[in-house]
């Protein structure tokens, strides 16, 4: 009786399987427990794909044909000018607060003293922001012009732009002032280039010594 019912129960499945090209085998959990999974790719239950193909080892953005992977001086000019203005304003505010507290130390805490301190803070902040912003503007302009003229981007552009910025900024002080400004710009940009290439120089120094 059980054999007949079992055969009858499997009959429609066998019939449909033979009609559509083979039935689907059914396995119990006990039979699947001993199947080794070594060498099989773990498939995502949501995407039904191998997650290893979704890992990107390279860059996650596509650049246009002929585009540079790094931002040029023109793109960095806005960040440089804005950053110098904000830095100058912060430094000037701190310096103005120091000067205000020093100059009004003999005064009692009152409204006139607070007003005088605030005046020094705003005045020093605006002055330093204007100074550093002007230097950053000149440096960025010279850097872009030199880069477009030479057709290359390297540390020579940085040093040349810094030197010309110092010369032009101190041009009102005569030849001696221009020389001092140029030397100051050359020294600052030279130190920056040295710091920027310090790791490369450390890596290449043993090979040069051999």
DOPAFI-657729 format. One record per residue (C-alpha): x, y, z; residue number from 0. Coordinates in steps of 0.2 Angstrom, whole numbers, plus 5000, padded with zeros to 4 digits. Example, Ala and Ser with C-alpha at 12.3 -4.5 7.8 and 13.67 -1.06 7.14 Angstrom:
% residues 2
     xx     yy     zz    nr
   5062   4978   5039     0
   5068   4995   5036     1
% end
This chain:
% residues 210
     xx     yy     zz    nr
   5000   5000   5000     0
   5014   5012   5004     1
   5024   5007   4989     2
   5009   5010   4978     3
   5006   5027   4986     4
   5024   5032   4984     5
   5025   5026   4966     6
   5009   5036   4963     7
   5015   5051   4972     8
   5031   5051   4961     9
   5022   5047   4945    10
   5016   5065   4941    11
   5033   5072   4944    12
   5041   5059   4933    13
   5028   5063   4920    14
   5031   5081   4920    15
   5050   5079   4921    16
   5050   5067   4906    17
   5038   5080   4897    18
   5050   5095   4900    19
   5067   5087   4898    20
   5070   5079   4915    21
   5065   5081   4933    22
   5073   5091   4947    23
   5082   5079   4959    24
   5078   5082   4977    25
   5091   5080   4991    26
   5088   5079   5010    27
   5098   5090   5022    28
   5107   5074   5028    29
   5114   5071   5010    30
   5119   5088   5007    31
   5128   5089   5024    32
   5143   5079   5018    33
   5145   5088   5001    34
   5162   5097   5002    35
   5161   5116   4997    36
   5180   5118   4994    37
   5184   5127   4978    38
   5167   5134   4976    39
   5164   5153   4975    40
   5154   5161   4988    41
   5138   5168   4979    42
   5129   5183   4986    43
   5111   5177   4991    44
   5105   5194   4985    45
   5114   5197   4969    46
   5118   5179   4964    47
   5135   5184   4959    48
   5152   5181   4966    49
   5156   5196   4978    50
   5175   5195   4973    51
   5170   5202   4956    52
   5163   5218   4965    53
   5180   5222   4973    54
   5189   5236   4964    55
   5207   5236   4967    56
   5210   5251   4955    57
   5203   5269   4955    58
   5185   5271   4957    59
   5183   5285   4944    60
   5185   5287   4926    61
   5195   5301   4918    62
   5192   5308   4901    63
   5205   5304   4888    64
   5221   5314   4890    65
   5216   5321   4907    66
   5228   5322   4921    67
   5226   5312   4937    68
   5231   5326   4948    69
   5224   5344   4949    70
   5233   5357   4940    71
   5239   5374   4947    72
   5224   5383   4941    73
   5212   5371   4950    74
   5223   5372   4966    75
   5224   5391   4965    76
   5206   5394   4972    77
   5210   5382   4987    78
   5227   5391   4990    79
   5220   5408   4990    80
   5205   5404   5001    81
   5216   5394   5013    82
   5229   5408   5014    83
   5215   5421   5018    84
   5207   5411   5031    85
   5224   5407   5039    86
   5229   5425   5039    87
   5212   5430   5047    88
   5214   5417   5061    89
   5232   5422   5064    90
   5228   5441   5063    91
   5214   5438   5075    92
   5225   5430   5088    93
   5238   5443   5086    94
   5226   5457   5088    95
   5219   5449   5104    96
   5237   5448   5111    97
   5240   5466   5106    98
   5224   5471   5113    99
   5226   5463   5130   100
   5244   5470   5131   101
   5239   5488   5127   102
   5224   5488   5138   103
   5231   5479   5153   104
   5231   5495   5164   105
   5212   5498   5160   106
   5198   5490   5170   107
   5187   5477   5161   108
   5174   5489   5154   109
   5165   5493   5137   110
   5179   5504   5131   111
   5192   5491   5134   112
   5182   5478   5125   113
   5179   5489   5110   114
   5197   5493   5109   115
   5202   5474   5109   116
   5189   5470   5096   117
   5195   5484   5085   118
   5213   5477   5086   119
   5207   5460   5082   120
   5197   5464   5067   121
   5210   5476   5061   122
   5224   5463   5063   123
   5214   5449   5055   124
   5209   5459   5040   125
   5227   5465   5037   126
   5235   5448   5039   127
   5221   5440   5028   128
   5224   5454   5014   129
   5243   5450   5015   130
   5243   5432   5014   131
   5229   5432   5001   132
   5239   5444   4990   133
   5254   5433   4991   134
   5244   5417   4987   135
   5236   5426   4972   136
   5253   5432   4965   137
   5260   5414   4968   138
   5246   5406   4960   139
   5246   5417   4945   140
   5265   5415   4942   141
   5263   5397   4944   142
   5250   5395   4931   143
   5259   5406   4919   144
   5275   5397   4921   145
   5266   5380   4919   146
   5258   5385   4903   147
   5274   5393   4896   148
   5285   5378   4900   149
   5272   5365   4897   150
   5277   5355   4912   151
   5273   5353   4930   152
   5288   5351   4942   153
   5296   5358   4957   154
   5305   5371   4946   155
   5288   5380   4943   156
   5286   5381   4962   157
   5303   5388   4966   158
   5301   5401   4951   159
   5284   5406   4956   160
   5289   5409   4974   161
   5304   5419   4969   162
   5295   5430   4957   163
   5281   5432   4970   164
   5294   5439   4983   165
   5302   5450   4970   166
   5285   5458   4964   167
   5278   5460   4982   168
   5294   5469   4988   169
   5296   5479   4972   170
   5291   5495   4981   171
   5307   5494   4992   172
   5319   5496   4978   173
   5332   5484   4972   174
   5337   5479   4990   175
   5319   5475   4994   176
   5316   5465   4978   177
   5332   5455   4982   178
   5326   5451   5000   179
   5309   5446   4994   180
   5316   5435   4980   181
   5328   5426   4992   182
   5314   5424   5005   183
   5302   5417   4992   184
   5316   5406   4985   185
   5320   5399   5002   186
   5302   5395   5007   187
   5297   5387   4991   188
   5314   5378   4991   189
   5310   5371   5008   190
   5293   5366   5003   191
   5300   5357   4987   192
   5313   5348   4998   193
   5299   5342   5011   194
   5288   5337   4996   195
   5302   5326   4989   196
   5309   5320   5005   197
   5303   5302   5004   198
   5309   5301   4986   199
   5326   5307   4991   200
   5327   5295   5005   201
   5323   5281   4994   202
   5335   5286   4980   203
   5350   5291   4991   204
   5356   5273   4994   205
   5357   5269   4976   206
   5366   5286   4972   207
   5379   5281   4986   208
   5383   5265   4977   209
% end
